[in-house]
Amino acid sequence: MIKRLLITACIMAAITLTHAQQHSADLIEVISFGKNQPIGVTVAPSSNRLFVSFPHREPYVYGLTEIVNGERVPFPNAEWNKFVTDKPENHFVNVQDLYADDQNYLWVLDSAPAGASSVFGNDKGAPAQGQFKLIQIDLDANKVKHIYTFDDLPKDKSALNDMCIDNSKQLAYLSDPGLHAIVVLDLKSGKSRVVLQNDKSTSVVPGFKLHLDGKDVVDDNGKPFTSNVNGIALTKDNKYFYFRAINQTKLYRILTTDLANPSLTDADLSSKVEMVAETGVCHGMIADVKGNIYLSDSPDHAIQYVTPDGKVHFLVKDERLIWPDSFGIGNDGYLYFSCSQVNRLPKYNGGQDKVEYPFRVYKVKLP
C-alpha cells in the first residue's frame, strides 16, 4: 500500500512539474485584446513603436493600431479604421500583415481574398472578387505616402497573405497561397510578377493535415485547413528570402538577386531554391540581424529558430502559444508576436468556441 502511494505521489509530482514547465518565465505578455483577434505584428526598428493589426471580424474595433502606453490607438487615424464598404481606397478592408522597414516606413497589406481563394474557405456570402492594397505609411509624419493596388493580379484567385520590403531593390515580396506563388511587386512601377507558381516549395503536400491539440484542424464542412506558401522572411541584408507553406514541414530560401531577375523562368528559379531545414508546421517567420530565422511551431506550442548553418533550436515553449502567427523584432532585443488561435475558433470545432480569451501579444528575449 505504501509503495502504491509513493508511486502515485511520484506520478502526480511529475504531472505537476510537466504543467509548470509548460508556462515559461521567459514569455512576457505585452498586451491583451479581449475578443479581438490580433494578426499582424511589427516593431519599427528605429523607434521600437509597436503596431498590431486585426482582421475584419466581429467584434471589430480597429483594423490597424499602435500600442501606446498599453492601449490601442487607431493608426494612422480613426477615419482609416472605419469600416466603410463603399470607400476601400482610403479605408481598411481587412488588414492582414504589417512590415516596418529600415527607412521608417510602415507597410500595411490590406487583403480580403475572394471566398474561393481564402485559406479559410468559401464561407456563405463571401465575395467573388478579392480586394487588395499595399499601403506605405511615413512614420515620421504618420501619414499615408503611397498605395499599390495590384491591378495585374487575378482578383478571383489571389490571396495575398504576408509581405517583406526590399528597399535595396525597390521590391516587395509577397506570399500568395491562392496562386500557390510568390508575388514580386516593383515599387517604382507598381507592376507585379507571379513567380514559382505551383512549385513544390510554394505548394502544400497533398493530404497533409494540421493536427493540433490532439485533433485535425477541419471545418464544419469537413474541409481541412489548407494553406500553400504563407509565412515569409527577408534577411536584414536583403540577401535571402525565406518562405514555406503551412501544410508541409520544409523551410526554403532563395537569393533575392534571383527573385529580382525578370529574365529567369519559373524553372530557372525552381532550380535555385534551397531547402534549408525540416521545421514542422509553421505559420509566421522573421529574420534578425544575425541571420537567424524565427518560426512559429503550433504543434509544440513553441517558437523555433533556424541559425544560418541550418540548425533548428527552440527559443521558448509554453502552452499559451496557440497558433503563434506574426512577428516583430524590437531594438530592445525582444521578439514580439501574436497568437491568433485559429484552430480554436468555432469554425474548426463544430461551432464550439475553444479560444482561450483574451487574445494576447507576447514577447520573448532573443538568444
Secondary structure, DSSP 8 states (H G I E B T S, - for coil): -HHHHHHHHHHHHHHHHHHHHTS-TT-EEEEE-TT-----EEE-TTT--EEEE--S-SS---SEEEEETTEEEESS-TTTTS--TT-GGGS-S-EEEEEE-TTSEEEEEEEE--TTTSTT---TT--SS-EEEEEEEETTTTEEEEEE--TTS-TTT-----EEEETTTTEEEEEETTTTEEEEEETTT--EEEESTT-TTTS--TT---EETTEE-B-TTS-B---SEEEEEE-TTS-EEEEEESSS-EEEEEEHHHHT-TT--HHHHHHH-EEEEE--S---EEE-TTS-EEEEETTTTEEEEE-TTS-EEEEEE-TT-SSEEEEEE-TTSEEEEEE--GGGSGGGTTT-----SS-EEEEEE--
